[in-house]
Amino acid sequence: MTANIRTRRNPRRPQRPTFVGLLTILGLALGAVPALSDPEDPWDYEKYDCLDDRWNPFDENGERTGATPEPGTDEWALYDETHVACTDQRDSDRNQHPLPDSARSAATYGTDPYREPADHDGVRFHVEQLNITDIPPVSSAEAYRPCTTAPDDCPDLPEGLERFDGPYPVVIVMHGVIAQDIHHRFNTQTFAENGYIAIGVDGYGAGYVPGLGGPNVQRCANAGDVIDWLASPASGEWGELADLSRVALAGHSQGSGCALGYQGDPRVHAILAWDGGDAVGAENCVGDAPCQPIMFQRTDGGFSSPRSYADGYPEGRDRGQAAYEDGVARGLDVLHLTFRDTVHTDWNGRGSGLTGNRLHEQATNYYNVAWLDRHLKGRLVVDEAGEVVTQHGRSEAEERSFRQEQALSAFDRLTSKVFPAGTIDKHNISMGFWDPELAAQSGDPFFGGNVPYRIEGTWTLERLSPFYRSHCTLSVPNYRAGADGGPGSVEAAIADSGVDGDMRIGGCVPLLRTGPGQAGPSQVR
């Protein structure tokens, strides 16, 4: 059972669960607290609908039934006005939070007080703070890993979160300029809760003061140094638990450029590039060192303030097309997504900019996790002798089946038009909107009224921008039929937006899906 969020002026808005309902029900059962009414969302959705596109909605079958207003019309002006307002939505929520001075000081600039690692260590995940003496010459890093199936590990793991035993795929996260590893806790913590070792590395540069922020420049070599450290005896338990045959790099802004610079590096198997360029091609992506599959995530706003499109669509509306075409030519999976009503600093999490999109964290992490699951957990590893490398005592046939199921599950999420239940909301413990009644009832005036945002059951494609086109080309090799994922592999699933398509209109359309052991199509959608 769950509670629903109340809205003041938008009865059309989909109901969405909160953590509050279960807590209230438990309290009532124990006779501890009186019933709470549902948290009330203060946003005026009748004026600015940041959830749905009222001009271009979906029907019950997931088909668009309207049309985007024409530039130059009054409707277009309101379209643009809504975009600007929704880009500032999270900042409006943040200003309502009565945080203590300790949560607003320079030492906590840009951090989310609800994601303090020490509060969740041994509960939701395990975390260790590493420094330059641990991973020389990486200045510092936050390293996360999942809770295991051991009976005494994470005894209070929240319901819905999973346990995982190693070895774990690895994700290394690199921040951009004027940022720190702490700004990506909503990524690294979520990755750990999904079965990954996630290491957020801190760069260094002129003016950087540990703990205080400043112009902290990312050091691109950090990612390679972390990989080499994990491969060395010096890494200890971290290295023993790391599956270095499944490594991804993620980066924002300058950190995205750093991640893209590892194209062709055989130690890296997938890339997440967060608003830092669109380049698939690299000079070293040739021969035995091909480029890796890449998911690009881009903003439709400015750096830290909204961008208006009052005069029409922006130049470069098809900026993702070149990356898409390059990916198709190389036989790579490529997703190029531009997220609706966002700014560049949204990828820094809470507090780093003057604006913020409410649903950005959940929407981007949904795609992040699915991409990692497709290209790390869904990767079949074959050694130099051509033998399949197995784990957890699986036979070769079982390993092939397991990896294909992982890849197909991720494929289904990447192509879904709706955020499925049980996938991403359970990972959101970040700052949301503030409910005074909930705060009063909780007895915690500073942190007790927080209501994290929820997206499950809403349209995935409504989170994509109408001002830029998003593209995809996706595949799943048919491991069960003997494919190894290399060039020319028989494929179990294919999806494509087409070069002239737009994911926001039609999605990433599944074209081929085979059954177990089949080499040909058994389902065409």
MIVEXVO-176812 format. One record per residue (C-alpha): residue in one letter; x, y, z. Coordinates in steps of 0.001 Angstrom, whole numbers, plus 524288, in hexadecimal, padded with zeros to 5 digits. Each point is the difference from the previous one (the first is absolute). Layout:
// MIVEXVO-176812
AXYZ;...
//
This chain:
// MIVEXVO-176812
M800008000080000;T8049A80DB37FD16;A7FB5A80DD5801AF;N7FDA28095F7F4E8;I8055180D9C7FE6A;R7F58A80A81800CA;T8001180A817F5AE;R7F9AF80D29801BD;R7FB9B803297F23F;N802337F4747F717;P7F6797F49A80151;R805307FA707F31B;R80D717FDAF80590;P8033E7F16C801B4;Q8001F7FB7080DF9;R80D537FC4B804C7;P8045B7F82480BDD;T808428051B80B2C;F807917FA0180B12;V7F6C68069680979;G7F4BF7F67D7FE41;L8072E7F42080510;L805878077B80B79;T7F2898051080394;I7F9C67F29B7FF27;L80AAD7FA328088E;G7FE7880AEC809E7;L7F1657FDEE800C2;A801B27F16A801DC;L808E58028E80B85;G7F75680AAD80558;A80B638096F7FEEE;V7FAF380B077F761;P7F2F7804E67FB05;A7FCF97FE907F18A;L806C8809407F6A8;S7F92A805AA7F454;D8071E7FEB07F31C;P80B39809847FD85;E7FBA580BCF7F861;D80783804127F3F7;P800E280EE77FFCE;W802998012E7F165;D7F54F8064B7F7A0;Y7FE3F7F5F07F533;E7F455806FA7FA32;K808B480B897FCC7;Y80C5E7F89B7FC6C;D7FE867F1797FD75;C80DCE7FAC68017A;L7FBAC7F1D67FF6C;D7F7D87FEFC7F39E;D80054806E57F2DE;R7F201804E37FF57;W80177803DC7F1BB;N805C97F3227FB8D;P7FB367F54C8094A;F8000B7F12A7FF52;D7F4157F7637FECC;E7FE7D7F378807C8;N807BC7F89D7F593;G80BB0808FA80104;E7FD7A807267F345;R800EE80EBA7FEB4;T7F2BC8062D7FD8D;G8035480E557FEB7;A80A00808E27F9DE;T80A398092F80574;P7FBCF80E417FE55;E80584807527F46D;P80AE3809DA802E6;G7FB1480DEF7FFE6;T7F2837FCB78054E;D7FA838037780D54;E7FFDA7F18C8033D;W80E787FF217FCFA;A802A380B818090B;L7F8FC7F8D980B02;Y807697F3977FC70;D80CBB80747801A7;E7FB67806A580C80;T7FC7B7F2BD805D1;H80D5A7FAAE7FC4E;V806CE80B3180704;A7F7817FE9F80C24;C801E97F142800D8;T80EAB801A37FED9;D7FF808076380CEA;Q7F6E37F671806CE;R8097F7F96980943;D8060180CC38045D;S7F2728047A80402;D7FE887F3A48081C;R80D718017080614;N7FD0680DA3804CF;Q7F4CB7FA978081C;H808B07F6AE8079A;P803368058480D8C;L80DC97FA7C8002D;P808DD802A180BA7;D80B94809047FE03;S809027F4287FFC3;A7F9767FB757F380;R8018B80D5B7F986;S80E26802E580373;A80B3B8011C7F658;A805227F2D58047C;T7F3967F9687FB2F;Y7FE7D807B87F36A;G7F8FB7F7CE7F5F6;T7FDE47F435808BC;D7F2FA7F97D8025A;P7FDD27FEA780EBE;Y7F75F7F4287FDB9;R80B217F8AC7F95A;E80A5D8011C80A86;P807907F3247FE08;A801F67FD4580E7C;D7F13E7FFF380203;H7FE487F4A67F681;D80CBE7F86180134;G7FCBA7F213803C2;V7F1A0802C57FDA7;R7FE3D802577F163;F80E0C7FD937FB69;H80E1C80014804BA;V808B080BE77FE37;E80E3E8032E80268;Q806E680CF97FEAF;L80CCF7FE327F8BD;N80B04809D27FE36;I80CD3801E17F8FF;T807037F63E808B9;D7F60D7F5A07FC15;I7FF808028F7F14D;P80BDC8083A7FC5A;P7FF84809C97F9C5;V7F10F8012A800E5;S7FDAD80ACF809DA;S7F3EA7F9CB80614;A7F4777F7557FCB6;E7F3437FB03805A4;A7FF147F1567FD99;Y7F2EE7F8FA80125;R7FC347F1B47FEE0;P7F3617F84D801F5;C7FAC87F91080BE9;T802587F15D7FEE7;T7F7B77F410802C6;A8079A7FD0A80C80;P7F63B7FE8580B3F;D8065780A8680863;D80251809D47F516;C7F73A80C067FF52;P7F5BB7FA5680949;D7F74D80BEF7FE20;L80088800517F125;P7F39D807327FBA9;E7F56E7F7C97F9CD;G8013B7FF737F14B;L80EC4801AC7FF67;E807917F42D7FB41;R80C077F90D80520;F80B377FC417F718;D80C0D7F79880195;G80C828031C7F8C8;P80719800BD7F741;Y7F9AE80CFD7FC90;P800A5807C27F348;V806C980D0D801E1;V7FB7380DE07FD08;I8096F80B628018E;V7F98880D6C800C5;M8074D80C957FCA8;H7FA9180D6A8034E;G8021480C6C7F82B;V8061080D46802DC;I7FB79806CF80C79;A7FA9F7F34880538;Q803C57F4A5808C5;D7FD6D7F18180188;I7F5BF8034580A5A;H7F77E806187F564;H7FE387F2A37F9C3;R7FB8B7F87780BF1;F7F2907FE747F9F5;N8070A7F85D7F544;T80A3F7F85E80794;Q7F6B77FC0280AE7;T7F5927FBC17F655;F809EF7F82B7F82A;A8047F7F8DD80C49;E7F1EF7FCCA8037F;N7FEC77F9C47F284;G80B8A7F6DC80170;Y80BCF808197FBEE;I80C99804A080609;A7FEAA80EA87FDD2;I80BA5808E180224;G7FE3B80EB37FF62;V80D6C806067FE0C;D803B380DBD803FB;G80865807E97F6D6;Y808DD80AF2803FD;G8038380D4D7FAD1;A8033A80DF480352;G7F847804F080B93;Y7FAD07F2D58044F;V7FEBA7FE8B80EB6;P7FBE27F25680488;G7F29F800B580655;L7FD7D80DE97FB8E;G7FE907FE887F159;G8053480A5F7F6EE;P804CE7FF017F1F4;N802F97F18B800E7;V804AE7FB637F2B5;Q7FE917F1AA7FC86;R80C757F8787FD62;C7FCD97F7067F496;A80A687F623803D0;N7F8557FD3380C70;A7F7A07F5B87F946;G80B9C7F8637FAD0;D806E6800ED80D19;V7F40B7FA5E806E5;I7FF547F4A67F657;D80E7C7FD36801C4;W7FE66800C280EC3;L7F4C97F65A7FFDC;A8087C7F6BF7F7F5;S80B1D800DE809EA;P801BA7F93380D34;A7FFE180D7E80667;S7F142800E47FE2F;G7FDA57F4B380967;E7F1C57FC43801A2;W7FB8380A087F5FB;G8082C7F9947F57A;E7FBB27F26580407;L7F1CB804097FE63;A801D8807827F32F;D7FC857F9AF7F305;L8098A806FA7F70B;S7FA6E7F93E7F41D;R7F435808E9801CF;V8040480E45801EB;A7F8D380C8F7FC84;L8042280E2C800C3;A7F65180ADB802C4;G802AF80E748000F;H7F97580D3580039;S8045780C007F867;Q80EE47FFD28000E;G7FF037F2978063C;S7F7E67FBB57F44B;G80AF8804407F71C;C809427F8138086B;A7F7507F3F67FED0;L7FEEE8018E7F13A;G80EC7800D17FF74;Y800877F1AE803ED;Q7F96A7FBC87F358;G807967F47A7FAC2;D8062A7FCC680D38;P7FE437F13980166;R7FE928015680ECD;V7F31C8075B7FE1D;H7F38F7F99D7FAE7;A7F58780AAD80069;I7FF3580EC28017B;L7F5FF80958805D5;A8024180DE87FB0E;W7F82080A0A807A8;D7FEC380CFD7F8D7;G80DF28011C7FB7D;G800397FDC07F161;D7FB1A7F6F87F55F;A80C227F9B77FA39;V7FF9E7F15E7FD77;G80B7F7FF867F6B2;A80DF17FFF7804F9;E80CCE7FD7F7F918;N803307F473808BC;C7F2FE7F8F27FD80;V805897F7277F57C;G803B77F1D97FE38;D800427F87D80CB8;A7FC5380C31807BA;P7F25F803B67FB47;C7F7D780A9080651;Q7F71E7FC3E80B3A;P7F1318018D80053;I7FCD180DAF804B3;M7F41B8066E805E9;F7FFFD80EBD7FE89;Q7F76680822808F1;R7FE3380E547FCAF;T7F8BB80BDF8052A;D7F649808AA7F8F8;G8033D80B6C80904;G80B6E808968036D;F80B2F7FE218098B;S7F8D9802FF80C9D;S7F4398079B7FB1F;P7F4EF7FCF27F67A;R80172802717F17F;S7F464805C27F8D6;Y7FC1A7FB9A7F25C;A7F5F780A947FDAD;D803F3801BC7F1B6;G7FF6A7F1AD7FC48;Y808447F3C48007B;P80E70801EC80324;E80AEA7FEA27F657;G8060E7F294800BE;R7F3167F9978033E;D8054F7F3977F9AE;R80D068005080733;G7FE437F19A8039E;Q7FED17FB9E7F1D9;A80E9C7FF647FD55;A8026F7F7A980BFB;Y7F4BE7F7307FC22;E804F47FE527F20F;D80DDF7FDA1804B9;G7FB157F5C880984;V7F80C7F90C7F58C;A80BBC7FFE97F6D7;R808967FA0680A90;G7F5BC7F63080457;L7FF2B8065280D73;D7F47F801F6808F6;V7FDD880E9C8017D;L7F5E48079E807B3;H7FFC580EB77FE64;L7F5FE8059A80970;T7FCDA80E5680266;F7F8568018A80C97;R7F4958093480165;D8009880C94807E1;T80DE97FE1D804D4;V80C73807C1801DA;H80E267FBAA7FF85;T8019B7FFF880EC3;D7F4837F6B6801FE;W809F47F50A7FE41;N806F78053080C1D;G7F4837FC8980890;R7FA52808FD80A2E;G8058780D4E80305;S80A0B802757F554;G7F7C3809137F7CE;L7F55A809FB801C5;T7F5F57F7867F924;G7FC797F1B77FF9E;N7F6C07F6777F99C;R7F8087F7B78096E;L8001F7F3757F82E;H80D83800DE7F9FF;E806A37F79480A43;Q7F64F7F4E17FEBB;A7FEBC8007F7F130;T80E91800557FD52;N8031B7F59080A12;Y7F59F7F72D7FA3B;Y80716800707F2F8;N80D667FF7D80685;V7FCF37F35680716;A7F9957F9B87F41D;W80BBD8039D7F78B;L8097D7FA3D809DF;D7F7C17F3BB80139;R7FFC57FE6A7F13C;H80E8B801EC7FDAA;L806297FB0380C91;K7F6FE7F5F38063E;G7FB1D7FC877F277;R80DAC7FE4D7FA7B;L804D17F2597FCB7;V80E957FEEB802C3;V8081D7F7347F735;D80E687FD7F802F9;E80B5E7FFD17F66F;A7FDD97F1927FD70;G7F1EF8029C7FC07;E7FA647F9F280C49;V7F48F8064780722;V803FD804E880D7C;T7F5DC7FBA4809ED;Q7FCC48049D80DBF;H7F9437FA8180C16;G801A37F1F67FB7F;R7F7CB801877F3B8;S8026F7F7447F442;E802D5806667F2D8;A7F1D57FE327FBD6;E7FB44805A480CDD;E8095980B847FEDD;R7FB41802D67F239;S7F1E37FF6F8046C;F802908086580BFF;R806F180AB77F86C;Q7F58E800107F580;E7F5498016D80A2D;Q8075980B6380624;A8018C806877F2BD;L7F1E57FDB47FBF2;S7FAD08056280CD9;A8080880C467FDE1;F7FB9E800B57F1C7;D7F1C87FFB48044B;R8026080B2280994;L8076F8081E7F60D;T7F4DC7FE977F648;S7F49B8014C8098E;K7F6B080B717FE42;V7FC927FF8E80E8D;F808DB7FFCD80BE3;P7FD1A7F24380531;A7FC8F7FD8F80E30;G80AC67FB8180905;T80B288054A7F7BE;I804B980D4D804A2;D7F756806B380A18;K805067F76480B10;H80D7B805E67FE19;N7FBCA80E26801B3;I802DA804E180DBD;S8040680D827FB61;M7FA4980D2980372;G7F25C801617FA57;F7F50E8096A8032E;W7FC86803CE80DED;D7F38F7FC5380733;P7FE1D807D280CAF;E7F5CF7F6A980569;L809167F4817FE29;A80B0C807888069A;A7F7998035B80BB1;Q7FB637F20B80152;S80DCD7FA7B7FEEC;G805838085D80AF0;D80B99803D07F766;P7FE4880E3A7FBBB;F80C0B7FFE27F737;F7FF5E7F30D7F8A5;G7F2EF7F9C080355;G7F7AD8065A7F578;N8076E7FB657F412;V7F8267F94A7F530;P808EA7FA287F575;Y7FB32800CF7F203;R7FA377F43F7F912;I7FF017FCD17F17B;E7FBBF7F1CB7FEE1;G7F3947FE647F817;T8024F80C9A7F862;W8045F801337F1CB;T80EA37FEAA7FDB4;L7FF20807F47F390;E7FA2A80BAD80731;R80D34801A18067C;L806608027D7F2CB;S800CF80DA47FA63;P7F7038047E7F4FE;F80A47809D27FBB7;Y80A6D7F6037FC20;R7FE9F7F2BC7F99B;S804667F3E88076B;H805207F3FB7F8C8;C802D27F1CC802FD;T805937F3B67FA14;L7FFF67F42B80908;S802BE7F1857FED3;V801437F39F80812;P808677F4E07FA9E;N7F9D67F28B80035;Y809907F9DC80976;R7F7697F3E680136;A801867FD807F16F;G80ED9800D9800E8;A8026080E967FDB2;D80AF480654807C8;G7FC6480E3D7FE01;G80AC5802837F61D;P7FE4E805277F21B;G7F6077F83B7F876;S7F99E7FA2580C08;V7F2827FA347FE2D;E7F6E7809128073D;A7F4DD7FCF380933;A7FAA580DD580088;I8012680C697F80C;A7F9FD80D73801F6;D801E380C6C7F855;S7FA7480DAB7FF3C;G804EC801DD7F21E;V8086280B487FBA7;D7F4188085F7FD12;G7F8A77FBD380C2D;D7FE67805E780D5E;M7FF207F76680BFD;R7F6FC809BF8069A;I7F5BF7FD917F592;G801467F17C7FD4D;G809717FAD680A2C;C80B2B7F6C47FD48;V7F8347F6A87F782;P802897F15E80217;L801497F9C07F28D;L804B67F26280377;R7FEAC7F73C80BD5;T8032B7F1707FFDC;G7FC607F55380962;P8099F7F7478078C;G809B67F9567F70D;Q7FA2F8058C7F38D;A8081D806BF7F5C1;G7F4D08068E7F8ED;P7F4E680912803D4;S7F4CA7FA95807E1;Q7F9CA80CFC802F3;V7FF7280C8A7F82D;R7FA6980C04806A1;
//
